[in-house]
Amino acid sequence: MFQSTDSCRSAVPLKHARYWDIPGPFVLDSGEELHEVRVCYETFGTLNADRSNAVYICHALSGNSHVTRHNEKDDLGWWEGMVGPGKPIDTDKYFVICSNILGGCSGTTGPSNVNPDTGRRYGSSFPKVTVQDMTALQYRLVTEKLGIKRLLALVGGSLGGFNALDWAVRFPDSTASTLAIATGPCMSSQAMAFDVVGRNAIQSDPDFADGDYYDRETGPETGLKLARMLAHITYLSRDSMKRKFDPERNCGRDVLSLFETKFAVSSYLAYQGEKFADRFDANCYVTITNAIDYFELGVDPEANRKTKEFDRVQLLGQAIAESTCRWLIVSFTSDWLFDESQSRELVGAALRSDKRVTYCNIACDGGHDSFLLEEPIKGNYGALVGAFLRSVAESAGIAGAHSAQPIQTPRIETAESNNRIDYDRIVELIGEDESVLDLGCGTGDLLLRLRRSGAQRRLVGVDLSEEYVLSCVERGLDVIHADLDKGLRGFSDQQFDYVVLSKTLQTVRNVVYLLDEMLRVGRRAIVSFPNFGYHRYRTQLEMFGTAPQTDLRDETHWYNTADVRFLTIADFRELCDTKGYKIHQFIALDTWKGRVVNEEEANVEADMAVVVLSR
């Protein structure tokens, strides 16, 4: 009745939890020390002989070490759909680790634990901890206790994404890849506002007793429940709430609660608040949300905040520049807690630092909770995570990591479908070590040809299709999910030797803007485009009275084709003259006959042109 991402979580003891008492005091960012720290963790799968298949999962605010079931008799984990045998994070292939964070209440030292110096629970005396403190403890668990010097991957969503980001830049040699999901470089001010209200709900509860409520008969349960109810709203989206509650919006459920339950949404929130208070501690909630709100990747909370004028973009770039791993960054279209723009900040910083990065904004109406939901995990999101990990594992030479799944490419019935001779020409134009940004890269065919023809080169694709992004990742390529009509945000000036736009110009709405962007980002641009002045297209219009089109799939017609421009070679030459683009090379092709056409006959005899441009 009340299914949510919290449905599988409870206060029952963790059956497979393991514990590590770290030797000596643990020094915090603040300079304070915790004299005894215990870490609660769980592992899944088998560590291979050279310890190269380890994947560390960083949990979100209310998570714990129990990511997934260890066996059929075990309780469900909080990321059951993503982790397990045959799942995207496959425990038949990878050794998965997850620990409860410092300051938590699921086995790792936090405010509800006993302070060894006093013999009483910490309560208000528990020191301030930061995301960096949490990460440092996770890192020590992996390296000191488990003896793993380099992870195959770090994976984290939301707060877990903060941990993964922080780990990747502060301990750069310790991971081959980082998957940052539904997260960003920091909390937005809007998101922080919800945390502030939640903490106020807890701290203004009369039973909070300034955090020292453990010896009292009642604790601040009312405040904690309200904080959770408020936070839970931020995990959903307008559409998901409409789908979940609107059909019976005035029909509350019979929930045992002090809170209002007369509407569908109010009984749902009351249930979530009651359930959360059974398994979580108010001091822990305050401690963790404070750590979340103070976190800002690359920004020193003491040094930088004393000076209001500092360049956050520059500092973020400097932080990401310290990393050495491959990156997968994922956002969700309906997530307003960590929206697309925050992920794109990370992507831009990685691109400007020439890091290997792939990004996708998954279409899903589940809100922030999308990264935990079964439906998107079973769709492109889960497939993307699985494909990326397989690619990283294959690059690392891990036995059994590769899973050769067929790439589903669209079947396009044109003369050049099996032999893109424009690709052949483009490859010939680019030197072996020259970097390439391929716009509208599709399934990555051109990038694969370039990878095979060059030893060391920077290759990145851009495409608007989730399916094409997934296909590229399956092939081990780096690709950015983006709309070309919005330009090349995140890419630096003159970052690539060549920016390529192959057979995509006719689909672009703002042609001049994109060409200018290509020549900003690339030393030179290569554009291939269909020539609608070609004699076959002219005949089609003249003799049959139907609009010419280059996309001849059965389901594509004039009214649903991607072609929005019907340019000729003569039109393109005129544009170059008008805008001052210098043409270095011009190749006219008749792809139906597989031949090069001389320039004098090009506008009639060539159905495609390949042009090299610069300023």
N, C-alpha and C positions, 0 to 999 in steps of 0.2 A: 504493500500500500504506500509506503513512504520510501521508495527506492531512491538512493542517491549515492554519491561517491563515498559517503560515510557508512553505508549500510553494512559493510563487512567488518567494521571496526567495533571493538568492544573492550571492556575492561578485564577480560579473562587473561590469565597469565600466559605469557608467550612460551609455548611448549619447547621450542628449539632455541631459545635465547642462550647466548654464551656471553661471558663477562671477562673483561680484562681490567685489572687494577694497574694503572700506569705507575712506573717506579718514580719516586720522588715527587716534589711539588710541581704543579702545572701553573706556569706564569701566564697571566692574562695580558691582553693589550693595555689594560689600564695600569699595569704594574703590580696589581694585587696577585696573590697566590692562593690557589686551592691546594691544600696540603694532601688531600686524597681525592683522586678522581677515578671513578669506575665507568667503563664504557660497556654498554649492552649492544651486541651485534649478532647478526645471523649471516650464514653463508649458504649458497645454493649452487649445486653443480660441483664439478671436480676441477681443482687446480691442476693444470698440466705440468709436465716435468720441468720445463724451463720457466714456469710461472709467468707466462706471457698472455694468458687468456682471461685475465681478471677484469671484471667490469664493476665499478663502484657506483652505487645508486644513492644519491642524496635525496632525502625525503623532504616533503613540504611541512608547513607549520604544525599540523596536527597528526602527521604520520609517525611511524616508528620503524624499527628494524624488520618488521614482518611484511616483506614485500609481496610474497606469494607463498602458497602451500608447499610444504616439504614432501607431503604425501597425501593420499586421498582422505586420511583420517584427520589431517591437520585443519585448522581454521583458515578461512579465506584470508588472503593478504590484500593490502590496499592497492596494489597494482597488478592484480591477478591476470588481467587481459594482456598485459604487456610482457610479463616475465614468467618463464616456465618452459618446460619441454616443448619444442616446436613453436614457441611464441617468438615475437620479434627479438626480444632479448632472450635467446635460447639457452636454457640451463643445461641442455645436452652438449653445447659447444663452449659455453662461457662459465667461468667461476664468478658468481655474482655475490657482492658484499653489500650490506647495508647496516648502518649503526644508528642508534638513537642519538640525536644531537645533544651537545652540552647545553644544560639549562632545561632539558626536557623532563618528562615524567614517566618515561617508559623504560627505565633501567639505567640510563646514564645519569651521572650526577647533576642534580638540579636543586631548586629551592626547597623541594619537599623532602630531600634527603637529610640525614643526620650530619651535622657539622662535627667532625671528630674533635675539634678544639673545645666544644661546649657540651657535647653529648645531647644536644637538642637539635631539632630541625632548623635548617638555615633560615627560612622565612625571609624577613626583611634584611637579614645580614648577608644574603647571597649576593656576591659582587656582580656588577654590570658585566655582561659578556657581549661580545660582538660576533658577527658572522665570521670574521677572521679567526676568532677563538675556536668557534665550532669547526671550521675547516682544519685548523692546526691539529685538533684532536683526531679528526678523521684521518688526516695524513699520517699521524703517528701510529694509529691503529694498523693501517695498511703496511707501512714500512717497518715498524719495529715489531709488532706482534705477529703479523702474517708474513713478514719477510718479502714483500712484493715491492720491487724498486720502480717498476714502470707498469702502469695500468694499460690495458688495451683501450679502455674508455671510461670517462666520467660521464654520468648521466644525472640530470637534475631538472625538476620542474618547479616553478614558482620560487619559494625560498630555497629549495634544493638547487635551482638554477643559479642563485646567488653563490651557494657553496661551490658549485662546479666552476663557475666563472672565476671566483677568487682562487680556487685551487690551481686552475690552469695557468694563471698569471703569476702566482707566488711560488709555485713548485713546478716550473715549466717542463722539466725533464722527466716528470713522473707520470705522464699520460701521453698516449699516442693520439687520442682524440677526445673531444669534449662535445656533448650533446646538451645544449641549453634550450629548454623547452618552456614556453609560456612564462617567460621571464624578461628581464631587462637589466640595464646597468644600475638601476635604483628604483625605488618606489616613486610613483608620481605623487604630487601633492594631494590629489583627489583620493588616491588609495590610502595615503597616510592619514587622511582625515577620518576614514572609517576606523583605522587602528586607534586613533586618539579617542574617538567616542567610545570604542570598546573598552579601552583601558580605564576611561573615566567611569564607565558603568561598573567595572570591577572595584576600582579604588574608592568609589563613593558608596559602595554597599556597606551598611553599618557593621556587617559581620567580617569585613576585610581586616579590621584591626591593624591597619598599617602593615599588613603582610604577615603578622604573627597570629594566625588563627588556628594553628594545628592542634593546640591543646584545648581549644574551645569546643563546645558541643556542636556548634554550627559554623560553617565557613561561608564565604561570599558566593554561594551557589547562584543566587539570583543575578548578581552582576555578571558572573561567568556565562550564564545562559543567555543573557541579553547580548553580551559581546559576541557570542557564537551566532546568534540569530542575525545580528547585524552583518557579521563577516560573511555568513552564508549567502546573503543577498548579492554580495560582490562576486561570488563564484558562478552565478547564473547569468543569463542574458535576458533581455526583454522577450525575445522569441521563445526561449526555452521555458520561461515562466508563463507565457501565454499558452503554450502547448500543454504545460503541466497542470495549470490551475484554471484557465478560463472555461473549459467545458462544464465544470461544476464549481464555479467560483464562490457561490453562496452556500456551498455545502461543506461545512467544517467536519472534521473527523473527531471521533471520541478519543481524545488524548488526555491522559492524566497530567495536568499541568496547571500552574498558577496563572499562566498567560492566556490571552485571548485565543479562542479556537473556533470562532463562529464562521470564519471564511476558510476556503481551501488553503490559501496561502498562509493564513495565520496558524492553522493547526499544523501545517507542515513545518513552519519555523519553530513553533513551540516544541514539536517532536525533536527537531534537530538540537535545540538548546538543551532539552532534558537529557537526550542521549549523550551529548558531548560532556555534560557535567558529571556523568557517571564515570568517565575515563580520563578526564584531564584536570589539571590543577591550575587554579587562578594565578598564583605567583609565576608559574611556568609560562602561562599565556602572556603575562605582562613582560616577563624577561625576554621571551622570544620575539614578540612584536616590537619591542624597543630595539632589539638587535637588527631586525628587518628594516625598520625605519631609518636607522643610522647608516645603513650600508649604502655606499655609492662607489662603484668600481672605479679605481684610479684616483679617487679623491681622499686625501688624508683628513679624517674628521676633525683633527685638532689644528694642523698647520693651515689647511686651505679655508676652513670655515671662519678663521679669524680675519681673513681677507675676502671681502665679498666679491671682488673682481678677480675671477680666475676662469680660465678657459676650460670648461668641462669637456668639450669635444677633444681638445688637445690632450687632456689628462687621460681620458678614456682610450684614446689612440696609443698613448705611451704605455698604458697598462696592457692592452691587447698585444702590443708589439713584443712584450716579454714572453708571450706564449710560443710554443714550438709545435703545437698539435694541429691536427685537422679539426675543423669545426662543422657541426651541424646545428643550425639555429632554426627553431620552429615556433611559429605563432599561430593564432587561430582568429578567424575573421570576426567572431562575436565576443572575443575576450576584451573587455574594457578595463579590467584590473591591470593587465599588462598588454597593452594594445600593440598593433603592428608597428607603430612608429618606434616603440622602445626596442623591439627586436632589430629594426633596421638601423638603429644607432649602433648596435653591436656589429651588425653586418658591415656597415660603413667603416667602422674602426678596423675590422679584420681585413677588409679589402684594401684600405689605405696602407696597411702594414704588410701587404702582399702575403697574407696568410691563406691557406687553403680553406675555403669556407663554402658551404652550401646552405641555402636558405629557402624555406617554403612557408607561405601563409595559408594554412589549411582552411578550406571552406567548411564551417561547422557552426551550428547555432547553439552549442552547449555552453557558451561563455567560458570563463576561466577554467571551469571543471572539465573542459573538453579533453585536456591531456590525460585525464583519468578514465574517460568514458569508453564503454565497450564499442559503440558504433564507429567512432573515428579510428580507434585502435584497429578494428577489423578492416578499415578502409585504407586510404592513401597514407595516413599518418603512421599507423603501425608498420605498413609496408616500407615506408621511407626509413624509419628507424632500423628495421631489420636489414634493409639493403645497405645502409650506410655502415652498420657494424660489420656486415660481411665483407664490404669493400676494404675497411680498415684491417680486418683480420687477415684477409687474403694478402694485402700489402705486407703484413707482418709475417707472412709465411706460416700461419697457424693451420695445422693439419685439420681437415674436415670443415674448415670455415666457409669455403666457397659453396654456394648453392646456385647452380647455373639455371636460373629461371628464364624462360623465353621473354624477350622484349616485345611487347605488343605494339608494333608500329602500324599506323594507319595505312591501308592499302590505297594508293593513289594511282589511278589508271591514266598515266600520261606516258609520252614517249621516253621521258627521261627518268621514270621512276626507278628503273634498275641501273641507270648509269647517269648520275648527275655529273655531266661533263663540266658544268660550272664549278663543281667541287674540285675536279681535277685541275682546272686552271687556277683556282684560288690557292690550292696547295703549292703549285709551281711558283706562285708569286711570292710566297712567304719563305724566308730563310729558316734553316733548321733550328736555330736558337732564338728566334724572334717570338715574342709573346703575343697572344691573340685573345681578344674578347669577341665571342660569337653571339650576336644578337638574334633572337628568334631561333635558337639553336635546335629546337625540336628534340628528337631522341638522341642527338649528339653525334650523328654520322660524320659531319665535317670535323668535329673535335677529335674523334677517333682516328680519322685519317691523318690529322696533324700530329697526334700523339705517336702514331706508328712511324711517321716520317722524320721526327725530330728527337734528339737525345734528351736534352734538358730545355724545357720551355714552359712558360706560364700559360695555361689554357683555362679559360673560364667561359661558361655559357650563361645566357639569360633567356628565360622564356616565361610566358604568361600561363602556361598550362601546368597544373599539378601533375598530370599524368606524364608529361614530358620531363618534368623535374625528376620524377621517380625513375623514369627510364634512364636518364643520365646518371643518376646515383647508382643504379644497378650496374652501370658500365664503369664505375669508378671515377666519374667526372665531377668536377666542381661546377655547380650551377646556382644561379640566383633567380628566384621567382619574382618577376617584376613586369610591370606594364611599360612598354617602350614609349608610349605616348606621354608618360610622366618623366621622361628623360633618364639620365644615368646617374641618379643620386647615389652618393656613396663612393663613386669612382673618382680618383684624383686626376688632375690634369696630366696629360701625356703619360699615363700609367702603362699603356700597352703600345707595342710597336704597331699593331694593326687592330682595328675594330672592324668586324665583318658583319654585313647585313645581307644574307643570301636569300634571294627570292622572297623577301618579306616587305620590301618598300611599298608594294601596292596595297598592303594592309594597314599602313601607318597613316594616322589622321593628321599629325602635325609634322610634315616631312622636313621642312627647313629646320625646325627645332631639333629634331633627332639627328639630322646630318651635322648640325653645329655641335651637338653633344658628342657625336662620334669623333669629330675632329678636335674636340677639347680633350677627350680621354685618350685618343690614339694619335700616334705620330702620323699615321696615314689611315685612311678608310678604304675598305673594299666593299663595293656594292654590286650585287647581281640582281637584276630585275627582269620581269617579263616585258617584252615589247609588244604593246597592243596595236602597233602599226604593222605588225607581221601580216603577210599577205593572206594567210589562212584565217586570221581573226577578222581581217577586212572583208573577206568573202563571206564569212559567217554572218556578219551584220548586213552586208549588201545583198546577198542572194537569199538568205533565209529570214532576215529581219530580226534575228535574236542577238542578245548581248553576248559579246565574247567573254570567256572566262578561262583562267589558267588552271583552276581547281576543278577537275573533271570527275570527281567522285559522284556516284549515282545520287547521293542524297543532297548534293550541293547544286544550287541554282542561283540565278541572279539575285534573288531576294534573301538568300541566307549565306552567300559566299563571304569569305573574309576579305575579298578584294574590294577596297573602297576607292582605289585610284586606278585610272585607266590611262597610264602614261605611255608615251612612245620614246624611242631613243632620241628623236629630235627634241621632244619636250625636256628630257633630262639634260641634254647638252645646253639648251637655252637656260635652264635653271642654274647650271654651273657658271655660265657666262654672267648671269645676273648677280649671283651671290659671291662671285670671286673664288669659286672652288677651282683649284688647279687639277686638271686631268693628267696624270702621269702615264697611265696605260689604259687603252680601250680595246676590249676584245668582244667582237660580235659573234654569236653562235647560232647556228641552226641545229637545235638539239634533236629534231626529227631525223635529220640526215647525219648528225654527228660530225659537223664540219664548221670551220671558222669562215666567217663571211667578211669580205672586204668592206671598209668603212663606207664607201660610196653607195653600196647596196644595202647597208645594214638596216635602215629604217623599214625596208620592205621584206628583205630576205632573212633576217635574223629574228628568232622568237625570244632571244635572251641576250643580255649584255652584261659584261663584267668590267667594272670601272675602278681604277685606283685613284683616290683623291687625296689632296692635302689642301692646306690654306694657300 
